[in-house]
Amino acid sequence: MEINDLLPQSFERWLSTLGYAKSTVYLSVHYVNDFFFYLKSLGITSLEEIQMVTLRRYHTHLQTRPKKRRSGGLSNNYIASNINALKRFSCYLEQTGRATLEITLKTTTDKETIKTILTPKEIKSLYMACDHEFLGIRDKAILSIYYGCGLRRSEGLALDVKDVMIKEKLVFVRGGKGNKDRYVPMTEPVRETLETYLCQGRKILLKGLHTKEEAFFISYRAKRMDGNTITSRLQNLATKAGITKTVGLHILRHSIATHLLQSGLSLEEVSQFLGHSSLGSTQIYTHIAHE
């Protein structure tokens, strides 16, 4: 089968249909396009020409290729993400009957370490920095989703109103990491915050428009909020709260994980709460929790 621009486009639609997170879809297509560019440099124009030796050489190419914007080589995590994207592409080819591309390359990832978390006192100061106007109500809801429920950046952005189940005190996370759905429980304070946002803040943001916008977090233009805007709101709260640490959405997730372990929850319970596929992913928080 000829390698052309239509393949990545079809791959993208396949990933989206299966419910992969937008960030995973974007990066997977990006990595496949990089792979195609490499194949073109070798004069390979069809999938049938790709052999195991071709894949091994591409793996070596990634290991020796310098970064485009900064000094140094590519990280193990970047290379692993690249190869994993090719494995998804292989599944796509097989399941759509286009071709067979077996990828058995083994990769290693850098051991993840958590350097920064916020203390419970700092988390409280973030909540207190939210004003009582409609944007402040939304800010508080953002904290409740990313800290109170521990969602990943992409998971919070993808939330629709129907996913926030106020009566059941649950948040339904669709297509989380690894394309896994899960339910996340919410505490009573989180429930109250999210209900206030839905009934007050979000309605004001809609400005009475008869829109069918399903997004839970919406912008001043009544559209789904993007990650940069949410991060900017969070950093403004940190400044108001007098927090000097670099605060991002991932820091809120790291913080709730550590605080839950410190409160006595088991590693298994915290792992399930975070949506980790293995306890090893949760283990990285234990050294902070026991300091």
Secondary structure, DSSP 8 states (H G I E B T S, - for coil): -B--THHHHHHHHHHHHTT--HHHHHHHHHHHHHHHHHHHHTT--BGGG--HHHHHHHHHHHHH-B-SSSSSB--HHHHHHHHHHHHHHHHHHHHTTS---------------------HHHHHHHHHT--SSHHHHHHHHHHIIIIIS---HHHHHT-BGGGEETTTTEEEE-S-GGG--EEEE--HHHHHHHHHIIIIIHHHHHTT------BSSB-TTSSB--HHHHHHHHHHHHHHTT--S---HHHHHHHHHHHHHHTT--HHHHHHHHT-SSHHHHHTTHHHHT-
